[in-house]
């Protein structure tokens, strides 16, 4: 096959494919550059936002530490005696609401002689002044029971019944230091008396619980004895 003669002064070279390839690569390079630039801007913004949040968190931590130091300082400088009095006052109110009246009445009913009767019973839940002073000093015994002051007024047939009641209060562990403060004879010939004593509610409840257990044990023993007595001998008697 014969080629046509090339009459050009310079040899012809087709550069269009190379130029197109270079153009495509340039466009792709520009796109990659834009993507990298966008990613970099996002990274800088995220880093700035994270740095701002970190600074805010550090500022909050520092503020909380300052508040904690201030709270510790306030607690260290607080009046502990005032707090002890507040606790003492709250305990008194709790004792008033949880006072066991039924246990007290049952206890007094067992101690009251048959020739005497009670007309009024007034508990005083406020502790004595020396007890409050002990609370202020902080030497109040832990686990100690706070007594309740009782004012008892009643009448008796004679003075012997009144003394019998006082002796019974002395002998009962739930009462302390009974004091016969007043004793007068009425127009009917009876003895009107007034006395004060310290009452230990928790001790009385413990004694009552023990007495109930003893009573239940005695009842069980009596029932068992009755069952033994009521049994019949199944073996017939043999006489010779």
MDAnalysis code that builds the backbone (N, CA, C; Angstrom):
import MDAnalysis as mda
import numpy as np

u = mda.Universe.empty(720, n_residues=240, atom_resindex=np.repeat(np.arange(240), 3), trajectory=True)
u.add_TopologyAttr("name", ["N", "CA", "C"] * 240)
u.add_TopologyAttr("resid", np.arange(1, 241))
u.add_TopologyAttr("resname", ["UNK", "UNK", "UNK", "UNK", "UNK", "UNK", "UNK", "UNK", "UNK", "UNK", "UNK", "UNK", "UNK", "UNK", "UNK", "UNK", "UNK", "UNK", "UNK", "UNK", "UNK", "UNK", "UNK", "UNK", "UNK", "UNK", "UNK", "UNK", "UNK", "UNK", "UNK", "UNK", "UNK", "UNK", "UNK", "UNK", "UNK", "UNK", "UNK", "UNK", "UNK", "UNK", "UNK", "UNK", "UNK", "UNK", "UNK", "UNK", "UNK", "UNK", "UNK", "UNK", "UNK", "UNK", "UNK", "UNK", "UNK", "UNK", "UNK", "UNK", "UNK", "UNK", "UNK", "UNK", "UNK", "UNK", "UNK", "UNK", "UNK", "UNK", "UNK", "UNK", "UNK", "UNK", "UNK", "UNK", "UNK", "UNK", "UNK", "UNK", "UNK", "UNK", "UNK", "UNK", "UNK", "UNK", "UNK", "UNK", "UNK", "UNK", "UNK", "UNK", "UNK", "UNK", "UNK", "UNK", "UNK", "UNK", "UNK", "UNK", "UNK", "UNK", "UNK", "UNK", "UNK", "UNK", "UNK", "UNK", "UNK", "UNK", "UNK", "UNK", "UNK", "UNK", "UNK", "UNK", "UNK", "UNK", "UNK", "UNK", "UNK", "UNK", "UNK", "UNK", "UNK", "UNK", "UNK", "UNK", "UNK", "UNK", "UNK", "UNK", "UNK", "UNK", "UNK", "UNK", "UNK", "UNK", "UNK", "UNK", "UNK", "UNK", "UNK", "UNK", "UNK", "UNK", "UNK", "UNK", "UNK", "UNK", "UNK", "UNK", "UNK", "UNK", "UNK", "UNK", "UNK", "UNK", "UNK", "UNK", "UNK", "UNK", "UNK", "UNK", "UNK", "UNK", "UNK", "UNK", "UNK", "UNK", "UNK", "UNK", "UNK", "UNK", "UNK", "UNK", "UNK", "UNK", "UNK", "UNK", "UNK", "UNK", "UNK", "UNK", "UNK", "UNK", "UNK", "UNK", "UNK", "UNK", "UNK", "UNK", "UNK", "UNK", "UNK", "UNK", "UNK", "UNK", "UNK", "UNK", "UNK", "UNK", "UNK", "UNK", "UNK", "UNK", "UNK", "UNK", "UNK", "UNK", "UNK", "UNK", "UNK", "UNK", "UNK", "UNK", "UNK", "UNK", "UNK", "UNK", "UNK", "UNK", "UNK", "UNK", "UNK", "UNK", "UNK", "UNK", "UNK", "UNK", "UNK", "UNK", "UNK", "UNK", "UNK", "UNK", "UNK", "UNK", "UNK", "UNK"])
u.atoms.positions = np.array([
    [0.849, -1.174, 0.000],
    [0.000, 0.000, 0.000],
    [0.888, 1.227, 0.000],
    [0.578, 2.156, -0.884],
    [1.401, 3.342, -0.987],
    [0.877, 4.429, -0.067],
    [1.761, 5.083, 0.681],
    [1.415, 6.197, 1.557],
    [1.464, 7.486, 0.759],
    [0.524, 8.379, 1.219],
    [0.540, 9.683, 0.542],
    [1.752, 10.453, 1.038],
    [2.311, 11.146, 0.189],
    [3.522, 11.881, 0.600],
    [3.175, 13.016, 1.555],
    [4.018, 13.249, 2.596],
    [3.869, 14.322, 3.569],
    [4.654, 15.513, 3.071],
    [3.886, 16.508, 2.669],
    [4.546, 17.670, 2.101],
    [4.760, 18.773, 3.127],
    [4.369, 18.555, 4.433],
    [4.546, 19.591, 5.471],
    [6.020, 19.707, 5.823],
    [6.351, 20.925, 6.274],
    [7.728, 21.138, 6.659],
    [8.067, 20.370, 7.968],
    [7.049, 20.356, 8.924],
    [7.266, 19.621, 10.172],
    [6.392, 18.375, 10.183],
    [6.888, 17.402, 10.868],
    [6.139, 16.156, 10.930],
    [4.913, 16.347, 11.818],
    [3.734, 15.930, 11.426],
    [2.463, 16.086, 12.160],
    [2.368, 15.024, 13.257],
    [2.044, 15.534, 14.506],
    [1.875, 14.651, 15.670],
    [0.516, 14.933, 16.288],
    [-0.271, 13.948, 16.506],
    [-1.615, 14.098, 17.111],
    [-1.486, 14.166, 18.644],
    [-1.601, 15.340, 19.188],
    [-1.437, 15.551, 20.628],
    [-2.787, 15.650, 21.366],
    [-3.868, 15.525, 20.702],
    [-5.173, 15.698, 21.355],
    [-5.415, 14.680, 22.463],
    [-5.110, 13.395, 22.303],
    [-5.323, 12.458, 23.412],
    [-4.532, 12.842, 24.655],
    [-3.303, 13.265, 24.449],
    [-2.481, 13.659, 25.597],
    [-3.066, 14.893, 26.265],
    [-3.489, 15.838, 25.468],
    [-4.059, 17.058, 26.022],
    [-5.355, 16.754, 26.792],
    [-6.180, 15.880, 26.231],
    [-7.426, 15.517, 26.921],
    [-7.124, 14.828, 28.241],
    [-6.151, 13.926, 28.194],
    [-5.775, 13.227, 29.434],
    [-5.254, 14.203, 30.470],
    [-4.430, 15.141, 30.028],
    [-3.889, 16.135, 30.966],
    [-5.001, 17.001, 31.539],
    [-5.980, 17.349, 30.667],
    [-7.097, 18.168, 31.147],
    [-7.917, 17.422, 32.203],
    [-8.185, 16.138, 31.916],
    [-8.968, 15.324, 32.879],
    [-8.220, 15.207, 34.205],
    [-6.912, 14.937, 34.121],
    [-6.119, 14.827, 35.350],
    [-6.081, 16.149, 36.107],
    [-6.026, 17.226, 35.370],
    [-6.037, 18.535, 36.033],
    [-7.347, 18.793, 36.765],
    [-8.460, 18.426, 36.068],
    [-9.765, 18.609, 36.710],
    [-9.874, 17.758, 37.968],
    [-9.432, 16.477, 37.864],
    [-9.478, 15.601, 39.034],
    [-8.592, 16.125, 40.163],
    [-7.432, 16.619, 39.801],
    [-6.548, 17.194, 40.821],
    [-7.182, 18.394, 41.498],
    [-7.875, 19.228, 40.696],
    [-8.561, 20.377, 41.303],
    [-9.661, 19.946, 42.260],
    [-10.424, 18.906, 41.830],
    [-11.488, 18.404, 42.703],
    [-10.923, 17.852, 44.007],
    [-9.837, 17.070, 43.887],
    [-9.197, 16.540, 45.093],
    [-8.691, 17.668, 45.990],
    [-8.168, 18.707, 45.350],
    [-7.700, 19.842, 46.136],
    [-8.847, 20.513, 46.882],
    [-10.006, 20.646, 46.204],
    [-11.169, 21.248, 46.851],
    [-11.680, 20.371, 47.998],
    [-11.696, 19.037, 47.763],
    [-12.140, 18.127, 48.830],
    [-11.204, 18.214, 50.039],
    [-9.906, 18.206, 49.772],
    [-8.950, 18.311, 50.873],
    [-9.088, 19.641, 51.597],
    [-9.333, 20.696, 50.830],
    [-9.514, 22.000, 51.449],
    [-10.775, 22.024, 52.325],
    [-11.843, 21.393, 51.837],
    [-13.099, 21.334, 52.615],
    [-12.915, 20.514, 53.890],
    [-12.223, 19.381, 53.770],
    [-11.944, 18.552, 54.943],
    [-11.078, 19.299, 55.956],
    [-10.101, 20.030, 55.473],
    [-9.226, 20.772, 56.371],
    [-9.996, 21.859, 57.108],
    [-10.872, 22.577, 56.367],
    [-11.679, 23.620, 57.019],
    [-12.587, 23.004, 58.082],
    [-13.220, 21.837, 57.760],
    [-14.059, 21.166, 58.753],
    [-13.267, 20.725, 59.972],
    [-12.053, 20.222, 59.727],
    [-11.200, 19.804, 60.844],
    [-10.849, 20.985, 61.738],
    [-10.503, 22.111, 61.121],
    [-10.159, 23.298, 61.920],
    [-11.352, 23.766, 62.736],
    [-12.552, 23.770, 62.121],
    [-13.741, 24.196, 62.853],
    [-14.065, 23.237, 64.009],
    [-13.971, 21.932, 63.738],
    [-14.236, 20.944, 64.789],
    [-13.232, 21.073, 65.920],
    [-11.986, 21.266, 65.561],
    [-10.960, 21.425, 66.591],
    [-11.213, 22.668, 67.421],
    [-11.617, 23.741, 66.774],
    [-11.918, 24.974, 67.510],
    [-13.111, 24.782, 68.441],
    [-14.153, 24.066, 67.931],
    [-15.333, 23.817, 68.766],
    [-14.979, 22.933, 69.958],
    [-14.176, 21.876, 69.704],
    [-13.769, 21.001, 70.798],
    [-12.919, 21.740, 71.820],
    [-12.067, 22.615, 71.333],
    [-11.249, 23.392, 72.257],
    [-12.114, 24.309, 73.112],
    [-13.153, 24.894, 72.487],
    [-14.059, 25.753, 73.258],
    [-14.803, 24.958, 74.321],
    [-15.317, 23.771, 73.926],
    [-16.018, 22.929, 74.898],
    [-15.088, 22.465, 76.017],
    [-13.852, 22.128, 75.658],
    [-12.887, 21.709, 76.671],
    [-12.603, 22.841, 77.654],
    [-12.492, 24.054, 77.137],
    [-12.265, 25.194, 78.018],
    [-13.459, 25.422, 78.946],
    [-14.685, 25.253, 78.400],
    [-15.869, 25.403, 79.237],
    [-15.917, 24.343, 80.329],
    [-15.588, 23.088, 79.965],
    [-15.584, 22.011, 80.964],
    [-14.537, 22.273, 82.035],
    [-13.363, 22.702, 81.638],
    [-12.319, 23.007, 82.613],
    [-12.744, 24.167, 83.520],
    [-13.444, 25.150, 82.938],
    [-13.922, 26.265, 83.756],
    [-14.967, 25.784, 84.764],
    [-15.865, 24.873, 84.334],
    [-16.864, 24.324, 85.260],
    [-16.205, 23.515, 86.371],
    [-15.213, 22.719, 86.003],
    [-14.499, 21.932, 87.015],
    [-13.836, 22.848, 88.032],
    [-13.222, 23.903, 87.538],
    [-12.591, 24.847, 88.461],
    [-13.618, 25.521, 89.369],
    [-14.790, 25.853, 88.804],
    [-15.845, 26.465, 89.610],
    [-16.372, 25.501, 90.664],
    [-16.575, 24.225, 90.255],
    [-17.043, 23.234, 91.218],
    [-16.012, 23.003, 92.321],
    [-14.745, 23.012, 91.968],
    [-13.701, 22.868, 92.984],
    [-13.719, 24.034, 93.957],
    [-13.949, 25.229, 93.438],
    [-14.054, 26.390, 94.325],
    [-15.264, 26.282, 95.238],
    [-16.395, 25.807, 94.668],
    [-17.587, 25.623, 95.507],
    [-17.360, 24.568, 96.574],
    [-16.649, 23.492, 96.198],
    [-16.357, 22.435, 97.159],
    [-15.466, 22.943, 98.285],
    [-14.477, 23.729, 97.927],
    [-13.599, 24.306, 98.948],
    [-14.387, 25.242, 99.857],
    [-15.286, 26.042, 99.255],
    [-16.106, 26.948, 100.063],
    [-17.038, 26.178, 100.986],
    [-17.631, 25.060, 100.460],
    [-18.516, 24.243, 101.301],
    [-17.749, 23.604, 102.450],
    [-16.551, 23.113, 102.164],
    [-15.731, 22.542, 103.234],
    [-15.386, 23.585, 104.277],
    [-15.077, 24.782, 103.817],
    [-14.768, 25.850, 104.759],
    [-15.976, 26.205, 105.611],
    [-17.173, 26.244, 104.959],
    [-18.394, 26.546, 105.717],
    [-18.693, 25.456, 106.729],
    [-18.512, 24.198, 106.317],
    [-18.759, 23.093, 107.237],
    [-17.771, 23.097, 108.388],
    [-16.524, 23.414, 108.077],
    [-15.518, 23.439, 109.145],
    [-15.781, 24.550, 110.141],
    [-16.353, 25.651, 109.660],
    [-16.610, 26.778, 110.555],
    [-18.015, 26.738, 111.153],
    [-18.792, 25.689, 110.896],
    [-20.156, 25.602, 111.432],
    [-20.122, 25.384, 112.936],
    [-21.185, 25.825, 113.589],
    [-21.318, 25.683, 115.030],
    [-21.868, 24.292, 115.319],
    [-20.983, 23.374, 115.712],
    [-21.415, 22.007, 115.975],
    [-22.341, 21.938, 117.170],
    [-22.184, 22.834, 118.118],
    [-23.087, 22.824, 119.271],
    [-24.511, 23.153, 118.855],
    [-24.652, 24.092, 117.896],
    [-25.983, 24.404, 117.394],
    [-26.579, 23.210, 116.677],
    [-25.771, 22.490, 115.916],
    [-26.264, 21.298, 115.241],
    [-26.674, 20.229, 116.249],
    [-25.902, 20.090, 117.329],
    [-26.266, 19.111, 118.356],
    [-27.598, 19.462, 119.009],
    [-27.823, 20.748, 119.242],
    [-29.102, 21.157, 119.829],
    [-30.248, 20.902, 118.868],
    [-30.001, 21.099, 117.563],
    [-31.044, 20.825, 116.575],
    [-31.375, 19.342, 116.556],
    [-30.358, 18.486, 116.594],
    [-30.592, 17.038, 116.638],
    [-31.345, 16.666, 117.904],
    [-30.952, 17.278, 119.011],
    [-31.627, 17.009, 120.285],
    [-33.106, 17.398, 120.206],
    [-33.394, 18.540, 119.599],
    [-34.771, 19.004, 119.478],
    [-35.581, 18.055, 118.595],
    [-35.010, 17.635, 117.476],
    [-35.716, 16.722, 116.586],
    [-35.968, 15.376, 117.261],
    [-34.998, 14.906, 118.029],
    [-35.204, 13.644, 118.753],
    [-36.337, 13.762, 119.758],
    [-36.455, 14.928, 120.383],
    [-37.550, 15.129, 121.334],
    [-38.899, 15.059, 120.630],
    [-39.006, 15.679, 119.479],
    [-40.260, 15.654, 118.743],
    [-40.583, 14.226, 118.280],
    [-39.568, 13.474, 117.872],
    [-39.798, 12.092, 117.463],
    [-40.282, 11.263, 118.647],
    [-39.671, 11.490, 119.803],
    [-40.096, 10.756, 120.999],
    [-41.546, 11.065, 121.348],
    [-41.957, 12.309, 121.172],
    [-43.340, 12.670, 121.479],
    [-44.329, 11.932, 120.571],
    [-43.988, 11.810, 119.288],
    [-44.919, 11.197, 118.340],
    [-44.938, 9.677, 118.462],
    [-43.820, 9.094, 118.910],
    [-43.739, 7.632, 118.986],
    [-43.868, 7.120, 120.414],
    [-44.387, 7.953, 121.313],
    [-44.480, 7.557, 122.715],
    [-45.515, 6.446, 122.869],
    [-45.123, 5.368, 123.586],
    [-46.007, 4.230, 123.781],
    [-46.895, 4.409, 125.003],
    [-48.090, 4.968, 124.790],
    [-49.007, 5.211, 125.901],
    [-49.545, 3.901, 126.479],
    [-49.840, 2.951, 125.628],
    [-50.431, 1.707, 126.120],
    [-49.468, 0.973, 127.045],
    [-48.172, 0.974, 126.690],
    [-47.185, 0.317, 127.549],
    [-47.099, 1.020, 128.901],
    [-47.134, 2.347, 128.899],
    [-47.079, 3.097, 130.154],
    [-48.300, 2.813, 131.019],
    [-49.490, 2.821, 130.428],
    [-50.710, 2.566, 131.199],
    [-50.711, 1.149, 131.778],
    [-50.276, 0.183, 130.982],
    [-50.223, -1.188, 131.484],
    [-49.216, -1.304, 132.625],
    [-48.112, -0.584, 132.501],
    [-47.083, -0.644, 133.550],
    [-47.609, -0.054, 134.848],
    [-48.248, 1.093, 134.765],
    [-48.777, 1.733, 135.967],
    [-49.932, 0.938, 136.557],
    [-50.737, 0.329, 135.701],
    [-51.849, -0.474, 136.212],
    [-51.351, -1.651, 137.046],
    [-50.195, -2.203, 136.660],
    [-49.644, -3.303, 137.433],
    [-49.008, -2.872, 138.732],
    [-48.598, -1.596, 138.802],
    [-47.944, -1.096, 140.017],
    [-48.907, -0.417, 140.976],
    [-50.055, 0.022, 140.499],
    [-50.981, 0.810, 141.319],
    [-51.673, -0.085, 142.349],
    [-51.612, 0.273, 143.597],
    [-52.314, -0.512, 144.621],
    [-53.831, -0.448, 144.431],
    [-54.522, -1.392, 145.026],
    [-55.972, -1.418, 144.881],
    [-56.671, -0.286, 145.595],
    [-56.023, 0.307, 146.608],
    [-56.624, 1.406, 147.365],
    [-56.247, 2.766, 146.795],
    [-55.686, 2.835, 145.600],
    [-55.278, 4.110, 144.998],
    [-55.745, 4.146, 143.552],
    [-55.939, 5.350, 143.066],
    [-56.327, 5.535, 141.667],
    [-55.662, 6.804, 141.143],
    [-55.457, 6.833, 139.838],
    [-54.822, 7.971, 139.182],
    [-55.881, 8.910, 138.639],
    [-55.656, 10.210, 138.843],
    [-56.563, 11.233, 138.307],
    [-55.999, 11.908, 137.059],
    [-54.693, 12.067, 136.984],
    [-54.069, 12.712, 135.820],
    [-52.638, 12.214, 135.688],
    [-52.190, 12.218, 134.443],
    [-50.833, 11.771, 134.124],
    [-50.289, 12.697, 133.040],
    [-49.206, 13.395, 133.343],
    [-48.660, 14.395, 132.420],
    [-47.204, 14.068, 132.123],
    [-46.886, 13.685, 130.892],
    [-45.472, 13.471, 130.533],
    [-44.829, 14.777, 130.085],
    [-43.583, 14.935, 130.394],
    [-42.813, 16.104, 129.973],
    [-41.632, 15.584, 129.154],
    [-41.699, 15.822, 127.839],
    [-40.700, 15.263, 126.952],
    [-39.449, 16.115, 126.856],
    [-39.520, 17.379, 127.259],
    [-38.350, 18.245, 127.184],
    [-37.333, 17.785, 128.210],
    [-36.097, 17.646, 127.759],
    [-35.046, 17.202, 128.667],
    [-34.713, 18.299, 129.655],
    [-34.101, 17.899, 130.732],
    [-33.727, 18.870, 131.749],
    [-32.568, 19.726, 131.268],
    [-32.337, 20.833, 131.968],
    [-31.326, 21.788, 131.537],
    [-29.940, 21.163, 131.529],
    [-29.635, 20.304, 132.519],
    [-28.311, 19.688, 132.542],
    [-28.124, 18.733, 131.378],
    [-29.231, 18.102, 130.900],
    [-29.125, 17.231, 129.742],
    [-28.815, 18.037, 128.489],
    [-29.456, 19.200, 128.331],
    [-29.156, 20.056, 127.183],
    [-27.725, 20.564, 127.244],
    [-27.233, 20.875, 128.443],
    [-25.846, 21.294, 128.583],
    [-24.899, 20.175, 128.165],
    [-25.262, 18.939, 128.498],
    [-24.443, 17.808, 128.083],
    [-24.415, 17.681, 126.568],
    [-25.550, 17.967, 125.934],
    [-25.592, 17.929, 124.468],
    [-24.693, 19.001, 123.885],
    [-24.716, 20.198, 124.486],
    [-23.853, 21.266, 123.993],
    [-22.379, 20.884, 124.118],
    [-22.029, 20.240, 125.223],
    [-20.636, 19.858, 125.437],
    [-20.220, 18.696, 124.555],
    [-21.189, 17.955, 124.025],
    [-20.872, 16.828, 123.177],
    [-20.534, 15.574, 123.938],
    [-20.806, 15.526, 125.276],
    [-20.475, 14.347, 126.060],
    [-21.712, 13.544, 126.402],
    [-22.771, 13.698, 125.561],
    [-23.978, 12.896, 125.775],
    [-23.668, 11.463, 125.387],
    [-23.958, 10.525, 126.258],
    [-23.586, 9.141, 126.041],
    [-24.318, 8.575, 124.832],
    [-23.560, 7.920, 123.961],
    [-24.177, 7.302, 122.790],
    [-24.954, 6.081, 123.224],
    [-26.139, 5.945, 122.675],
    [-26.974, 4.813, 123.013],
    [-27.731, 4.996, 124.305],
    [-27.511, 6.117, 125.013],
    [-28.223, 6.354, 126.258],
    [-29.684, 6.670, 125.996],
    [-30.543, 6.257, 126.931],
    [-31.974, 6.470, 126.758],
    [-32.380, 7.766, 127.440],
    [-33.117, 8.591, 126.719],
    [-33.577, 9.862, 127.251],
    [-34.837, 9.636, 128.088],
    [-34.812, 9.940, 129.384],
    [-35.999, 9.701, 130.200],
    [-37.087, 10.733, 129.945],
    [-38.314, 10.336, 130.272],
    [-39.477, 11.211, 130.192],
    [-39.942, 11.482, 131.621],
    [-40.099, 12.740, 131.963],
    [-40.543, 13.104, 133.302],
    [-42.067, 13.003, 133.381],
    [-42.553, 12.208, 134.310],
    [-43.984, 12.008, 134.506],
    [-44.431, 12.717, 135.781],
    [-45.531, 13.435, 135.674],
    [-46.195, 14.024, 136.837],
    [-47.502, 13.268, 137.054],
    [-47.598, 12.580, 138.194],
    [-48.742, 11.714, 138.495],
    [-49.524, 12.318, 139.648],
    [-50.803, 12.492, 139.432],
    [-51.707, 12.969, 140.482],
    [-52.816, 11.947, 140.670],
    [-53.129, 11.672, 141.937],
    [-54.151, 10.687, 142.217],
    [-54.641, 10.784, 143.645],
    [-55.467, 9.838, 144.021],
    [-56.009, 9.776, 145.373],
    [-55.869, 8.350, 145.891],
    [-55.752, 8.224, 147.210],
    [-55.617, 6.921, 147.849],
    [-56.440, 6.908, 149.122],
    [-56.775, 5.711, 149.570],
    [-57.590, 5.601, 150.778],
    [-56.800, 6.055, 152.004],
    [-55.513, 5.781, 152.036],
    [-54.685, 6.192, 153.168],
    [-53.263, 6.390, 152.681],
    [-52.402, 6.875, 153.576],
    [-51.015, 7.136, 153.219],
    [-50.219, 5.879, 152.931],
    [-50.647, 4.760, 153.496],
    [-49.925, 3.511, 153.245],
    [-50.002, 3.106, 151.781],
    [-51.144, 3.331, 151.135],
    [-51.274, 3.009, 149.713],
    [-50.373, 3.901, 148.865],
    [-50.231, 5.151, 149.259],
    [-49.352, 6.062, 148.515],
    [-47.905, 5.589, 148.623],
    [-47.471, 5.228, 149.845],
    [-46.104, 4.745, 150.022],
    [-45.883, 3.428, 149.277],
    [-46.914, 2.609, 149.210],
    [-46.797, 1.369, 148.464],
    [-46.582, 1.636, 146.977],
    [-47.260, 2.652, 146.445],
    [-47.051, 3.025, 145.044],
    [-45.645, 3.545, 144.829],
    [-45.153, 4.381, 145.742],
    [-43.788, 4.912, 145.611],
    [-42.766, 3.790, 145.648],
    [-42.953, 2.818, 146.561],
    [-42.024, 1.687, 146.636],
    [-42.063, 0.856, 145.354],
    [-43.242, 0.684, 144.776],
    [-43.354, -0.075, 143.526],
    [-42.635, 0.634, 142.379],
    [-42.713, 1.963, 142.353],
    [-42.000, 2.714, 141.319],
    [-40.492, 2.594, 141.498],
    [-40.039, 2.610, 142.747],
    [-38.607, 2.426, 142.995],
    [-38.135, 1.047, 142.522],
    [-38.952, 0.037, 142.706],
    [-38.547, -1.330, 142.381],
    [-38.624, -1.638, 140.891],
    [-39.394, -0.867, 140.136],
    [-39.570, -1.144, 138.713],
    [-38.409, -0.516, 137.930],
    [-37.698, -1.289, 137.066],
    [-36.568, -0.726, 136.304],
    [-36.977, 0.333, 135.297],
    [-38.262, 0.392, 134.943],
    [-38.693, 1.378, 133.948],
    [-38.876, 2.768, 134.546],
    [-38.791, 2.904, 135.854],
    [-38.976, 4.198, 136.516],
    [-37.747, 4.508, 137.365],
    [-37.477, 5.798, 137.498],
    [-36.328, 6.244, 138.282],
    [-36.724, 7.423, 139.158],
    [-36.157, 7.425, 140.341],
    [-36.231, 8.570, 141.262],
    [-37.655, 9.098, 141.449],
    [-38.596, 8.274, 141.906],
    [-39.930, 8.815, 142.205],
    [-39.867, 9.755, 143.400],
    [-40.540, 10.868, 143.285],
    [-40.497, 11.902, 144.325],
    [-41.927, 12.305, 144.678],
    [-42.318, 12.038, 145.915],
    [-43.652, 12.427, 146.396],
    [-43.604, 13.893, 146.792],
    [-44.140, 14.747, 145.927],
    [-44.015, 16.191, 146.131],
    [-45.158, 16.785, 146.932],
    [-46.317, 16.135, 146.958],
    [-47.478, 16.718, 147.647],
    [-48.386, 15.592, 148.146],
    [-48.939, 15.806, 149.350],
    [-49.836, 14.820, 149.955],
    [-50.786, 15.561, 150.896],
    [-52.074, 15.568, 150.574],
    [-53.082, 16.285, 151.349],
    [-54.291, 15.380, 151.566],
    [-54.971, 15.623, 152.653],
    [-56.194, 14.883, 152.948],
    [-57.388, 15.690, 152.442],
    [-58.282, 15.030, 151.734],
    [-59.450, 15.682, 151.158],
    [-60.606, 15.690, 152.152],
    [-61.713, 16.352, 151.743],
    [-62.891, 16.413, 152.615],
    [-63.523, 15.039, 152.798],
    [-63.300, 14.148, 151.853],
    [-63.842, 12.796, 151.954],
    [-62.985, 11.881, 152.832],
    [-61.883, 12.406, 153.313],
    [-60.990, 11.605, 154.136],
    [-59.952, 10.852, 153.342],
    [-59.894, 11.040, 152.004],
    [-58.892, 10.374, 151.185],
    [-57.607, 11.205, 151.146],
    [-56.556, 10.590, 150.622],
    [-55.265, 11.254, 150.491],
    [-55.063, 11.627, 149.023],
    [-54.995, 12.932, 148.763],
    [-54.666, 13.418, 147.418],
    [-53.153, 13.599, 147.336],
    [-52.543, 12.987, 146.354],
    [-51.075, 13.030, 146.262],
    [-50.657, 13.447, 144.857],
    [-49.429, 13.934, 144.771],
    [-48.807, 14.310, 143.505],
    [-47.337, 13.899, 143.583],
    [-46.883, 13.214, 142.583],
    [-45.490, 12.774, 142.567],
    [-44.939, 12.881, 141.150],
    [-43.625, 12.950, 141.072],
    [-42.920, 12.990, 139.790],
    [-41.922, 11.835, 139.739],
    [-41.709, 11.322, 138.560],
    [-40.763, 10.234, 138.370],
    [-40.252, 10.256, 136.940],
    [-39.065, 9.711, 136.737],
    [-38.493, 9.583, 135.393],
    [-38.887, 8.228, 134.817],
    [-39.358, 8.252, 133.604],
    [-39.845, 7.040, 132.938],
    [-38.966, 6.748, 131.734],
    [-38.555, 5.475, 131.586],
    [-37.713, 5.034, 130.477],
    [-38.561, 4.226, 129.492],
    [-39.016, 4.828, 128.396],
    [-39.946, 4.141, 127.483],
    [-39.362, 2.876, 126.861],
    [-38.098, 2.947, 126.404],
    [-37.518, 1.784, 125.737],
    [-37.326, 0.626, 126.716],
    [-36.930, 0.957, 127.932],
    [-36.788, -0.083, 128.949],
    [-38.131, -0.731, 129.243],
    [-39.186, 0.093, 129.341],
    [-40.516, -0.443, 129.611],
    [-40.985, -1.348, 128.469],
    [-40.720, -0.966, 127.232],
    [-41.124, -1.799, 126.098],
    [-40.366, -3.124, 126.090],
    [-39.069, -3.082, 126.423],
    [-38.292, -4.318, 126.480],
    [-38.808, -5.237, 127.585],
    [-39.126, -4.655, 128.752],
    [-39.670, -5.468, 129.845],
    [-41.024, -6.065, 129.468],
    [-41.852, -5.269, 128.802],
    [-43.162, -5.774, 128.389],
    [-43.022, -6.916, 127.387],
    [-42.075, -6.789, 126.470],
    [-41.856, -7.861, 125.486],
    [-41.378, -9.137, 126.185],
    [-40.467, -9.004, 127.155],
    [-40.010, -10.169, 127.899],
    [-41.116, -10.826, 128.695],
    [-41.975, -9.989, 129.290],
    [-43.096, -10.554, 130.056],
    [-44.072, -11.286, 129.150],
    [-44.290, -10.765, 127.925],
    [-45.185, -11.460, 126.995],
    [-44.612, -12.811, 126.582],
    [-43.289, -12.852, 126.374],
    [-42.665, -14.122, 126.012],
    [-42.763, -15.127, 127.161],
    [-42.541, -14.665, 128.395],
    [-42.655, -15.565, 129.544],
    [-44.082, -16.067, 129.702],
    [-45.056, -15.176, 129.484],
    [-46.451, -15.589, 129.596],
    [-46.808, -16.621, 128.537],
    [-46.312, -16.412, 127.304],
    [-46.588, -17.377, 126.240],
    [-45.938, -18.715, 126.541],
    [-44.712, -18.691, 127.117],
    [-44.042, -19.944, 127.453],
    [-44.793, -20.672, 128.565],
    [-45.273, -19.924, 129.558],
    [-46.036, -20.545, 130.642],
    [-47.334, -21.147, 130.133],
    [-48.015, -20.442, 129.234],
    [-49.257, -20.975, 128.674],
    [-48.996, -22.254, 127.892],
    [-47.878, -22.284, 127.159],
    [-47.547, -23.492, 126.417],
    [-47.237, -24.660, 127.329],
    [-46.537, -24.362, 128.448],
    [-46.228, -25.425, 129.393],
    [-47.500, -25.952, 130.054],
    [-48.433, -25.032, 130.392],
    [-49.692, -25.464, 131.001],
    [-50.503, -26.322, 130.038],
    [-50.547, -25.933, 128.775],
    [-51.286, -26.728, 127.789],
    [-50.672, -28.111, 127.631],
    [-49.340, -28.172, 127.661],
    [-48.673, -29.461, 127.528],
    [-48.959, -30.346, 128.733],
    [-48.996, -29.724, 129.943],
    [-49.301, -30.487, 131.142],
    [-50.711, -31.019, 131.129],
    [-51.649, -30.222, 130.643],
    [-53.027, -30.688, 130.569],
    [-53.164, -31.840, 129.587],
    [-52.444, -31.796, 128.489],
    [-52.493, -32.889, 127.525],
    [-51.938, -34.172, 128.123],
    [-50.867, -34.054, 128.912],
    [-50.288, -35.254, 129.537],
    [-51.232, -35.854, 130.561],
    [-51.902, -34.989, 131.349],
    [-52.833, -35.484, 132.361],
    [-54.063, -36.109, 131.739],
    [-54.482, -35.634, 130.575],
    [-55.711, -36.112, 129.952],
    [-55.542, -37.386, 129.160],
    [-54.290, -37.867, 128.995],
    [-54.093, -39.084, 128.219],
    [-54.555, -40.298, 129.023],
    [-55.221, -41.243, 128.386],
    [-55.662, -42.475, 129.022],
    [-54.706, -43.594, 128.692],
    [-54.508, -44.475, 129.672],
    [-53.582, -45.590, 129.469],
    [-54.269, -46.636, 128.620],
    [-53.696, -46.931, 127.465],
    [-54.307, -47.908, 126.563],
    [-54.082, -49.353, 127.023],
    [-53.044, -49.582, 127.870],
    [-52.779, -50.963, 128.309],
    [-53.742, -51.348, 129.401],
    [-54.469, -52.466, 129.275],
    [-55.403, -52.866, 130.319],
    [-54.658, -53.355, 131.546],
    [-55.242, -53.090, 132.708],
    [-54.659, -53.549, 133.965],
    [-54.873, -55.061, 134.101],
    [-53.862, -55.783, 134.596],
    [-53.927, -57.243, 134.790],
    [-53.880, -57.508, 136.281],
    [-54.892, -58.134, 136.800],
    [-54.952, -58.446, 138.229],
    [-54.713, -59.916, 138.428],
    [-53.992, -60.233, 139.423],
    [-53.703, -61.640, 139.711],
    [-54.287, -62.003, 141.045],
])
